[in-house]
Amino acid sequence: MNAYENHLVKSLGMASTRASSLGDAMDKLHASMGAMDSWHLKTMWQQMPGLMEAVAQYADQNPGLNNYRSWRA
């Protein structure tokens, strides 16, 4: 269980089975953002701020990951 999954279970009371699949999905989403250039990251923050904030919060729970907030307009 990574730090994000631990946060979901311990802080939010999510079932570990749900936390695991959500953790996997967030990991893939975060990796997808990492493959984007600056134009795409800025566009994502403009057009999908809720999604990007979810990615940022995922990174906040996993030290060392980029939260991409520097691309927020």
N, CA and C atoms as a LAMMPS dump frame, in Angstrom:
ITEM: TIMESTEP
0
ITEM: NUMBER OF ATOMS
219
ITEM: BOX BOUNDS ff ff ff
-5.0000000000000000e+02 5.0000000000000000e+02
-5.0000000000000000e+02 5.0000000000000000e+02
-5.0000000000000000e+02 5.0000000000000000e+02
ITEM: ATOMS id mol type element x y z
1 1 1 N 0.858 -1.176 0
2 1 2 C 0 0 0
3 1 3 C 0.901 1.235 0
4 2 1 N 0.712 2.113 -1.005
5 2 2 C 1.52 3.328 -1.043
6 2 3 C 0.916 4.394 -0.126
7 3 1 N 1.58 5.527 -0.034
8 3 2 C 1.148 6.588 0.884
9 3 3 C -0.26 7.091 0.544
10 4 1 N -0.577 7.18 -0.739
11 4 2 C -1.908 7.65 -1.142
12 4 3 C -2.993 6.674 -0.708
13 5 1 N -2.763 5.397 -0.941
14 5 2 C -3.733 4.383 -0.527
15 5 3 C -3.883 4.375 0.985
16 6 1 N -2.783 4.536 1.69
17 6 2 C -2.822 4.603 3.149
18 6 3 C -3.671 5.793 3.605
19 7 1 N -3.515 6.92 2.928
20 7 2 C -4.316 8.114 3.232
21 7 3 C -5.813 7.835 3.013
22 8 1 N -6.133 7.188 1.907
23 8 2 C -7.537 6.883 1.614
24 8 3 C -8.146 5.982 2.685
25 9 1 N -7.388 5.002 3.123
26 9 2 C -7.895 4.044 4.109
27 9 3 C -7.927 4.657 5.505
28 10 1 N -6.806 5.221 5.927
29 10 2 C -6.689 5.713 7.31
30 10 3 C -7.427 7.028 7.537
31 11 1 N -7.296 7.966 6.616
32 11 2 C -7.883 9.295 6.807
33 11 3 C -9.326 9.41 6.327
34 12 1 N -9.629 8.695 5.248
35 12 2 C -10.955 8.834 4.643
36 12 3 C -11.864 7.649 4.91
37 13 1 N -11.315 6.573 5.48
38 13 2 C -12.134 5.417 5.812
39 13 3 C -12.544 4.56 4.629
40 14 1 N -11.809 4.669 3.529
41 14 2 C -12.139 3.88 2.342
42 14 3 C -11.699 2.43 2.546
43 15 1 N -12.462 1.504 2.006
44 15 2 C -12.079 0.096 2.05
45 15 3 C -10.778 -0.097 1.283
46 16 1 N -9.9 -0.934 1.802
47 16 2 C -8.596 -1.12 1.171
48 16 3 C -8.724 -1.656 -0.254
49 17 1 N -9.756 -2.444 -0.52
50 17 2 C -9.944 -2.962 -1.879
51 17 3 C -10.266 -1.839 -2.854
52 18 1 N -11.01 -0.844 -2.402
53 18 2 C -11.324 0.31 -3.256
54 18 3 C -10.119 1.23 -3.365
55 19 1 N -9.402 1.396 -2.268
56 19 2 C -8.223 2.267 -2.263
57 19 3 C -7.163 1.752 -3.223
58 20 1 N -7.018 0.447 -3.303
59 20 2 C -6.01 -0.145 -4.18
60 20 3 C -6.303 0.171 -5.646
61 21 1 N -7.532 -0.017 -6.071
62 21 2 C -7.853 0.235 -7.48
63 21 3 C -7.8 1.734 -7.791
64 22 1 N -8.225 2.571 -6.851
65 22 2 C -8.145 4.019 -7.06
66 22 3 C -6.685 4.46 -7.083
67 23 1 N -5.878 3.886 -6.221
68 23 2 C -4.451 4.19 -6.226
69 23 3 C -3.794 3.846 -7.548
70 24 1 N -4.145 2.696 -8.108
71 24 2 C -3.618 2.296 -9.417
72 24 3 C -4.037 3.29 -10.502
73 25 1 N -5.299 3.682 -10.473
74 25 2 C -5.814 4.622 -11.472
75 25 3 C -5.123 5.982 -11.355
76 26 1 N -4.943 6.447 -10.123
77 26 2 C -4.297 7.737 -9.92
78 26 3 C -2.824 7.686 -10.324
79 27 1 N -2.189 6.562 -10.088
80 27 2 C -0.8 6.405 -10.497
81 27 3 C -0.679 6.503 -12.017
82 28 1 N -1.579 5.864 -12.734
83 28 2 C -1.57 5.93 -14.196
84 28 3 C -1.888 7.337 -14.687
85 29 1 N -2.838 7.995 -14.043
86 29 2 C -3.191 9.358 -14.425
87 29 3 C -2.011 10.29 -14.194
88 30 1 N -1.36 10.148 -13.044
89 30 2 C -0.194 10.986 -12.747
90 30 3 C 0.9 10.738 -13.782
91 31 1 N 1.144 9.497 -14.139
92 31 2 C 2.157 9.174 -15.143
93 31 3 C 1.804 9.79 -16.494
94 32 1 N 0.523 9.821 -16.821
95 32 2 C 0.084 10.429 -18.073
96 32 3 C 0.394 11.927 -18.095
97 33 1 N 0.186 12.586 -16.963
98 33 2 C 0.496 14.018 -16.881
99 33 3 C 1.999 14.233 -17.061
100 34 1 N 2.794 13.313 -16.556
101 34 2 C 4.242 13.425 -16.675
102 34 3 C 4.742 13.351 -18.102
103 35 1 N 3.946 12.794 -18.987
104 35 2 C 4.331 12.681 -20.39
105 35 3 C 3.92 13.911 -21.208
106 36 1 N 3.219 14.847 -20.568
107 36 2 C 2.718 16.022 -21.292
108 36 3 C 3.726 17.165 -21.271
109 37 1 N 3.703 17.958 -22.342
110 37 2 C 4.549 19.143 -22.383
111 37 3 C 3.838 20.299 -21.688
112 38 1 N 4.506 21.417 -21.579
113 38 2 C 3.967 22.551 -20.824
114 38 3 C 2.647 23.065 -21.397
115 39 1 N 2.503 23.097 -22.708
116 39 2 C 1.258 23.575 -23.307
117 39 3 C 0.087 22.697 -22.879
118 40 1 N 0.291 21.384 -22.921
119 40 2 C -0.777 20.459 -22.546
120 40 3 C -1.099 20.555 -21.053
121 41 1 N -0.081 20.697 -20.215
122 41 2 C -0.332 20.825 -18.777
123 41 3 C -1.115 22.1 -18.47
124 42 1 N -0.753 23.199 -19.113
125 42 2 C -1.499 24.455 -18.919
126 42 3 C -2.937 24.297 -19.395
127 43 1 N -3.112 23.65 -20.531
128 43 2 C -4.452 23.431 -21.07
129 43 3 C -5.278 22.553 -20.134
130 44 1 N -4.664 21.511 -19.602
131 44 2 C -5.381 20.645 -18.661
132 44 3 C -5.826 21.422 -17.428
133 45 1 N -4.963 22.298 -16.909
134 45 2 C -5.356 23.107 -15.738
135 45 3 C -6.499 24.063 -16.094
136 46 1 N -6.496 24.593 -17.302
137 46 2 C -7.563 25.515 -17.716
138 46 3 C -8.879 24.786 -17.958
139 47 1 N -8.819 23.643 -18.614
140 47 2 C -10.024 22.944 -19.042
141 47 3 C -10.523 21.89 -18.058
142 48 1 N -9.636 21.34 -17.247
143 48 2 C -10.003 20.274 -16.31
144 48 3 C -9.341 20.501 -14.946
145 49 1 N -9.643 21.634 -14.315
146 49 2 C -8.969 21.938 -13.052
147 49 3 C -9.261 20.919 -11.948
148 50 1 N -10.433 20.354 -11.93
149 50 2 C -10.762 19.358 -10.913
150 50 3 C -9.913 18.106 -11.052
151 51 1 N -9.727 17.662 -12.271
152 51 2 C -8.898 16.492 -12.535
153 51 3 C -7.453 16.774 -12.142
154 52 1 N -6.961 17.944 -12.511
155 52 2 C -5.577 18.292 -12.194
156 52 3 C -5.378 18.452 -10.69
157 53 1 N -6.369 18.976 -10.001
158 53 2 C -6.243 19.096 -8.54
159 53 3 C -6.23 17.711 -7.902
160 54 1 N -6.972 16.771 -8.459
161 54 2 C -6.926 15.394 -7.957
162 54 3 C -5.531 14.812 -8.15
163 55 1 N -4.924 15.062 -9.286
164 55 2 C -3.559 14.604 -9.548
165 55 3 C -2.597 15.264 -8.563
166 56 1 N -2.785 16.558 -8.324
167 56 2 C -1.928 17.283 -7.393
168 56 3 C -2.064 16.733 -5.976
169 57 1 N -3.276 16.428 -5.568
170 57 2 C -3.475 15.871 -4.233
171 57 3 C -2.876 14.474 -4.117
172 58 1 N -2.927 13.723 -5.185
173 58 2 C -2.263 12.416 -5.211
174 58 3 C -0.768 12.602 -4.967
175 59 1 N -0.181 13.557 -5.677
176 59 2 C 1.252 13.822 -5.512
177 59 3 C 1.568 14.313 -4.105
178 60 1 N 0.668 15.098 -3.532
179 60 2 C 0.879 15.59 -2.169
180 60 3 C 1.013 14.445 -1.168
181 61 1 N 0.344 13.352 -1.434
182 61 2 C 0.378 12.199 -0.534
183 61 3 C 1.541 11.241 -0.842
184 62 1 N 2.232 11.49 -1.925
185 62 2 C 3.362 10.655 -2.333
186 62 3 C 4.582 11.556 -2.54
187 63 1 N 5.322 11.815 -1.475
188 63 2 C 6.471 12.733 -1.545
189 63 3 C 7.416 12.396 -2.693
190 64 1 N 7.869 13.448 -3.34
191 64 2 C 8.788 13.289 -4.459
192 64 3 C 8.116 13.376 -5.815
193 65 1 N 6.787 13.234 -5.84
194 65 2 C 6.077 13.34 -7.117
195 65 3 C 5.759 14.794 -7.427
196 66 1 N 5.768 15.121 -8.693
197 66 2 C 5.419 16.457 -9.158
198 66 3 C 3.91 16.649 -8.998
199 67 1 N 3.49 17.784 -8.404
200 67 2 C 2.054 18.036 -8.263
201 67 3 C 1.51 18.889 -9.415
202 68 1 N 2.349 19.334 -10.296
203 68 2 C 1.991 20.071 -11.513
204 68 3 C 1.268 21.39 -11.25
205 69 1 N 1.247 21.844 -10.028
206 69 2 C 0.571 23.122 -9.726
207 69 3 C 1.298 24.315 -10.351
208 70 1 N 2.573 24.157 -10.657
209 70 2 C 3.308 25.271 -11.263
210 70 3 C 2.786 25.599 -12.672
211 71 1 N 2.017 24.712 -13.243
212 71 2 C 1.438 24.943 -14.575
213 71 3 C 0.042 25.528 -14.514
214 72 1 N -0.495 25.673 -13.302
215 72 2 C -1.835 26.257 -13.14
216 72 3 C -1.788 27.724 -13.523
217 73 1 N -2.744 28.151 -14.32
218 73 2 C -2.781 29.553 -14.791
219 73 3 C -3.396 30.468 -13.753
